[in-house]
Amino acid sequence: MGLKNLQLKFKAIRLVVGDSKSKKRQSRTTQKPPWMVPVSHGYHVIEDRSFCNGGFEEEDSDTVVVQREQIEDTEVWFFGVSDSRIGDGITKYLQSNFFDKKPKQSQMMRKSKEAMKKAYIGAKAKVRETEKGEEKEEEEAWKVGSASAMVMNGEKLVLANMGEYRAVVCKDGVAHQIGKKHSRNAQLSWTRKLISGGFLMPKVGMLACNGIGGDDSQPPKSSAVLVATERIDSDTEFIILASTGIWEVMKNQEAVNLIRHIEDAQEAAECLAKEALTRVSRGNISCLVIHFDQITVS
């Protein structure tokens, strides 16, 4: 058990601050507008499970990504937690198809959402192609997991997740999970098609929505890609991006209640991971907590 060393032990973590090739850009990133909501983060990964009783299957460690970019006057943070089969595939796609293309500010929200969808679909398809022909291929497909968040100027947010990895937003103390309302509507739509005699299997599961839903129940197992956009307001406190090992032993609201009182994002991430271990979670335990430090104007 332990926190992975940023440079030595993380297999695929990227921590990029601005552009090291441009001193001018580095100096600009330090001058943040007074209205911008400060963003802080912390992450924790349980990597040594050998001391646990009952035995656990040996799995490669998750990939945790923290990346900061400056596109003109827009500060963009990208955070992600992915299982070993996806690795840094999502990050590489976003780098080539979003960050390097430097979209205009007026197009940034739309372009970021489109890029996130395509990055997830591409990473999922690549895993399926790699494992094609293997036993239990379809059964294991939904286990391919990842959760990501892109934060723009501390005011706009793009969230995505698939599999048993999950992105949960705490707004005024209440846990919200992306796409839950849309997911329920989609299930009803498929039910109507079956009742009416029609039957159609989609090639790729993908749900896109414009907001986040409540925490009324645990979601069913699914490999669908969920993508949502959201504005960061005064009620937005923090985001949890976490792997299977967190969510199989606690509900969304439990996780939020556990760490809401912890002001430091790093301490919050460690608390969440260690609690999952205490509850004898059998899945990979990785989590990343993103805090929005709202500025109070007197």
C-alpha positions in Angstrom: 0.0 0.0 0.0 1.2 3.5 -0.6 1.0 6.6 -2.6 2.8 6.2 -6.0 5.9 8.4 -6.4 5.1 10.9 -9.1 8.2 10.3 -11.2 9.3 6.8 -10.3 6.3 4.6 -9.6 3.4 5.9 -11.6 3.5 4.0 -14.8 1.8 6.6 -17.0 1.2 9.8 -15.1 1.7 13.1 -16.8 2.0 16.3 -14.9 2.3 19.1 -17.5 2.4 22.8 -16.5 2.1 25.1 -19.5 4.7 24.7 -22.3 8.3 24.2 -21.2 9.5 25.5 -24.6 7.9 28.9 -24.2 9.0 31.2 -21.3 6.5 33.7 -22.5 3.6 31.3 -22.0 4.9 30.2 -18.6 4.9 33.7 -17.4 1.4 34.3 -18.6 0.0 31.3 -16.8 0.9 32.7 -13.4 -1.4 35.8 -14.0 -4.8 34.4 -13.3 -7.9 36.6 -13.6 -9.4 37.5 -10.1 -12.7 35.8 -11.0 -11.2 32.4 -11.8 -12.0 29.6 -9.3 -8.8 28.1 -8.0 -8.4 24.4 -8.7 -6.5 22.0 -6.4 -6.2 18.2 -6.6 -4.9 15.1 -4.9 -4.6 11.4 -5.9 -4.0 8.1 -4.2 -3.5 4.6 -5.5 -3.3 1.4 -3.4 -0.6 -0.6 -5.3 0.4 -3.4 -2.9 -2.5 -5.8 -2.0 -0.3 -8.8 -1.1 -0.9 -8.3 2.6 -4.7 -8.7 2.3 -6.4 -11.9 3.3 -8.4 -13.9 0.8 -6.1 -13.4 -2.1 -6.5 -11.0 -5.0 -5.8 -11.4 -8.7 -2.6 -9.6 -9.6 -3.5 -6.7 -12.0 -1.5 -3.9 -13.5 -1.8 -0.5 -11.8 -4.3 2.1 -13.0 -3.1 5.1 -14.9 -3.6 8.5 -13.2 -3.2 11.6 -15.4 -3.0 15.2 -14.3 -2.3 17.7 -17.1 -2.5 21.5 -17.3 -2.5 23.4 -20.6 -2.8 27.1 -21.5 -4.7 27.8 -24.7 -4.6 31.5 -25.4 -6.4 33.0 -22.3 -8.0 29.8 -21.2 -6.5 27.6 -18.5 -7.4 23.9 -19.1 -6.9 21.1 -16.6 -7.3 17.5 -17.6 -7.7 14.8 -14.9 -8.2 11.1 -15.5 -8.2 7.6 -13.9 -8.1 4.6 -16.3 -7.5 0.9 -16.0 -4.3 -0.6 -17.3 -5.8 -1.7 -20.6 -6.7 1.8 -21.6 -3.5 3.3 -20.1 -2.8 6.8 -21.5 -4.7 6.2 -24.7 -7.4 8.8 -23.9 -4.8 11.4 -22.9 -2.8 10.9 -26.1 -5.9 11.3 -28.3 -6.9 14.5 -26.5 -3.3 15.9 -26.8 -3.3 15.3 -30.6 -6.9 16.2 -31.3 -7.7 18.9 -28.9 -4.8 20.5 -27.0 -2.4 20.7 -29.9 -5.1 22.1 -32.2 -5.7 25.0 -29.8 -9.4 25.6 -30.5 -10.9 29.1 -30.3 -12.5 30.0 -27.0 -15.9 30.2 -28.6 -15.6 26.6 -29.8 -13.8 25.2 -26.8 -16.8 23.7 -24.9 -18.1 22.0 -28.0 -14.7 20.8 -29.2 -13.7 19.5 -25.8 -16.9 17.4 -25.5 -16.5 16.0 -29.0 -12.9 15.1 -28.4 -13.7 13.5 -25.1 -16.4 11.3 -26.7 -14.1 10.2 -29.5 -11.2 9.6 -27.2 -13.3 7.2 -25.1 -14.8 5.4 -28.0 -11.4 5.0 -29.6 -9.8 3.7 -26.4 -12.7 1.2 -25.9 -12.5 0.0 -29.5 -8.8 -0.5 -29.2 -9.1 -2.7 -26.1 -11.8 -4.8 -27.8 -9.7 -5.3 -30.8 -6.7 -6.3 -28.7 -8.8 -8.8 -26.8 -10.8 -10.1 -29.8 -11.2 -13.8 -29.8 -10.3 -14.3 -26.1 -12.7 -16.2 -23.8 -15.4 -14.2 -22.0 -14.7 -11.2 -24.4 -18.2 -9.8 -24.1 -18.5 -10.5 -20.4 -15.3 -8.6 -19.7 -16.0 -5.7 -22.1 -18.0 -3.7 -19.6 -15.1 -3.9 -17.1 -13.0 -1.6 -19.3 -13.1 1.5 -17.1 -12.1 5.2 -17.1 -13.2 8.5 -15.5 -12.1 11.9 -16.6 -12.7 15.6 -16.1 -11.7 18.6 -18.1 -11.9 22.0 -16.3 -11.7 25.2 -18.3 -10.9 28.5 -16.4 -12.4 27.0 -13.3 -15.9 27.8 -14.7 -16.8 25.1 -17.3 -16.6 21.3 -16.9 -16.6 18.3 -19.2 -17.0 14.9 -17.5 -16.8 11.4 -18.9 -16.8 7.8 -17.6 -17.4 4.2 -18.6 -17.4 0.8 -17.1 -17.3 0.7 -13.3 -15.1 3.8 -13.1 -17.1 6.8 -12.1 -17.1 10.6 -12.0 -19.1 12.1 -9.2 -19.6 15.8 -8.5 -20.4 17.2 -5.0 -22.8 20.2 -5.3 -23.8 21.8 -2.0 -23.1 18.5 -0.2 -25.1 16.3 -2.6 -23.5 13.7 -4.8 -24.4 13.8 -8.5 -23.4 11.3 -11.1 -23.2 12.1 -14.8 -25.8 10.7 -17.2 -28.1 8.9 -14.7 -31.3 10.5 -15.9 -30.3 10.1 -19.5 -29.4 6.4 -18.9 -32.8 5.6 -17.4 -34.5 7.3 -20.4 -32.4 5.2 -22.8 -33.4 2.0 -21.0 -37.1 2.9 -21.3 -36.6 3.6 -25.0 -35.0 0.1 -25.6 -37.9 -1.5 -23.6 -40.5 0.2 -25.8 -38.7 -1.1 -28.9 -38.7 -4.6 -27.6 -42.4 -4.5 -26.7 -43.3 -3.2 -30.2 -41.5 -6.1 -31.8 -38.4 -4.3 -33.0 -34.9 -5.2 -31.9 -31.7 -3.4 -32.7 -28.3 -3.9 -31.1 -26.1 -0.7 -31.1 -22.5 -1.2 -32.3 -21.0 1.2 -29.7 -22.5 2.3 -26.4 -22.4 6.0 -26.0 -24.7 8.4 -24.1 -24.2 12.1 -24.2 -26.0 14.5 -21.9 -25.9 18.1 -20.8 -26.0 17.6 -17.1 -25.6 15.4 -14.1 -28.2 13.3 -12.2 -28.8 12.6 -8.5 -27.6 9.7 -6.4 -30.8 7.8 -5.9 -29.4 4.3 -6.7 -26.4 2.4 -7.8 -26.1 2.2 -11.7 -26.2 -1.1 -13.5 -23.0 -2.6 -14.9 -22.5 -1.0 -18.3 -19.7 -0.3 -20.8 -21.5 2.7 -22.2 -19.5 5.9 -22.6 -21.2 8.8 -20.6 -20.2 12.4 -21.4 -21.7 15.5 -19.8 -21.0 19.3 -19.7 -21.6 21.4 -16.6 -21.0 24.9 -15.4 -19.0 25.3 -12.2 -21.0 27.5 -9.8 -20.9 28.5 -6.2 -22.5 25.1 -5.2 -19.8 23.0 -6.9 -17.4 21.8 -4.2 -15.4 19.0 -5.6 -15.2 16.0 -8.0 -14.3 12.4 -7.4 -12.8 10.4 -10.2 -12.4 6.8 -9.0 -12.0 3.2 -10.0 -13.9 0.0 -9.4 -12.5 -0.6 -6.0 -14.0 2.6 -4.6 -17.5 2.2 -5.9 -18.0 -1.5 -5.2 -17.9 -0.8 -1.5 -19.6 2.6 -1.2 -22.3 4.6 -2.8 -21.8 8.1 -4.3 -23.2 9.9 -1.3 -21.2 7.9 1.1 -18.0 8.9 -0.6 -19.0 12.5 -0.7 -20.0 12.5 3.0 -16.7 10.8 3.9 -14.4 13.5 2.5 -16.5 16.7 2.4 -15.1 18.0 5.6 -11.5 17.5 4.5 -10.2 20.7 3.0 -7.0 19.3 1.5 -7.6 17.4 -1.8 -4.6 15.1 -1.2 -5.8 14.1 2.3 -9.3 13.6 0.9 -8.0 11.2 -1.8 -6.0 9.2 0.7 -8.9 9.0 3.1 -11.2 7.7 0.3 -8.7 5.0 -0.9 -7.9 3.8 2.6 -11.6 3.5 3.5 -12.2 1.3 0.5 -9.2 -0.9 1.6 -10.7 -1.1 5.1 -14.0 -2.3 3.6 -12.0 -5.1 1.9 -12.6 -3.9 -1.7 -11.5 -6.5 -4.2 -11.1 -4.1 -7.2 -8.4 -1.7 -8.1 -8.4 1.2 -5.7 -7.5 4.5 -7.4 -9.0 7.9 -6.8 -8.4 11.5 -7.8 -10.1 14.4 -5.9 -10.5 17.9 -7.5 -11.4 20.8 -5.2 -12.9 24.1 -6.3 -11.8 26.6 -3.8 -14.6 29.2 -4.1 -13.6 32.7 -3.3 -15.8 34.4 -0.8 -16.4 38.1 -1.5 -17.1 40.1 1.6 
